[in-house]
Amino acid sequence: MAGNSFGRLFSVTTWGESHGEALGAVIDGCPPAIPLSPADIQKDMDRRKPGRTLTSPRAETDTVEILSGVFQGLTTGTPISLIIYNHDARSSDYSEISRLYRPGHADRTYEQKYGLRDWRGGGRSSARETAARVAAGAVARKFLDARGICVQAFTLALAGVQCRDFDPEEINKNPFYCPDPQAAQAMLARIEELRAAGDSAGGIVEIRAKGCPAGLGEPVFDKLDARLAAAIMSVGAVKGVEIGEGFRAAGMLGSQNNDPITPEGYESNHAGGILGGISTGMDIIIRVAVKPIPSISKSQRTVDAGGKPAHISVKGRHDISAIPRIIPVLEAMTLLVLADFMLHPQPRLGFRI
C-alpha cells in the first residue's frame, strides 16, 4: 500500500495496524551526533497514549524501543528504526460489527479501494497509527531543539466551549492543554455530558512554532504552508487547516490584513509567519479543525457488507474527542515538516542548516 512515507530529506515511513503485533516508524535522513534516548521519545508518547483520564481505557504503555540508528546515545546518521508493541488490543470488541460499515470511518472506502478491510479497529486507518508519527516527531523535536525551534499545540475550542483567555502557563496544567483554566473546566463538564449520552465532540487546536528562521519553504509548489497543511490534513480526524488569519482574512480589508514592515521587522503577524510560501521569521501560527470521534454508542443507520440496511452502535473503548490526544500528533507533523525544510539547501547561505 503506497502513501506510508512522508518527507524528502528528513523522511519517515510508518507501519503497523491498530490490532497487529506492533507498529513503528523508520526515519531516514536524521543528521548524526544528536543526543537521543528512549526517554526523549517517551515524553511525547505519554501525552498521546490511551488509558488516562478522559481517554480510551485501552491500556497501552506505548513504550518505544530504538532498534537502529543510535549508538552510545547519539544518532549515527543512518536509518533510525522505532517499534511500539501493542499489548491490549481486543479484536473481539469488533467481531459483532465485522460486517457493518461504521459511519464516519474509512471502513467502506478502504474496502472499495482494496477489496478488503481490517475490521479490527480499522487497521491502518485507525488513530492508533499516529503513535508512530509521535515517536518520529520526537526525534525531529530533538533536532530542532538544538536550533532554537519550539513547537507547541493547545486547545482553543472543544465541544462548543471556546477559550476566552490565553495564559501559556496553564497549557500543561489541565488535561485538554487549554490556555484558559475556566474554559478547561467547562470542557471537562461538557465531555462528561457527552460520555453519558453516548456521543462525541470535535474542537479547534492551535499550533505555534517559535524560533523558525526566515527563508524556509520553496516556491511554487513546495511552499512551507502547503507542506504543513498537507502534513496536518494527513491526520485522520482533521477536516480543516488555516494559517495566520485563515478564513477570517476573507472578511478583512487589505489595510487590516497586511503586516506593516519596519526597520525592526514586521509590526503584526496576520500572515501567520509565512508569506509566498516562505517563513518570515515570525511565529508560525496554524489552526486545525478536528472532527468528532465517529465511534459512538448512539444507534446510527448504515449498511452491511451485502448492502442491506442496518443499524450500528459502536461499543468498545473509544475517546469522546480526539482532543487532547491529537495535540502531540499535530505537533509531530509540524516538527517533521520543519525538520525536513531545515535540511533543504539555503541559497542565501550556500549550505544546509
PyMOL commands that set and color helices and strands:
alter all, ss='L'
color gray80, all
select helices_A, chain A and resi 38-48+91-97+107-114+123-125+127-145+168-173+181-197+224-233+246-251+254-257+326-342
alter helices_A, ss='H'
color red, helices_A
select strands_A, chain A and resi 5-6+11-16+22-28+64-68+70-71+74-75+80-85+150-158+161-162+203-210+238-243+261-262+265-266+274-275+278-279+284-290+300-303+309-312+345-346+351-352
alter strands_A, ss='S'
color yellow, strands_A
deselect
rebuild
show_as cartoon
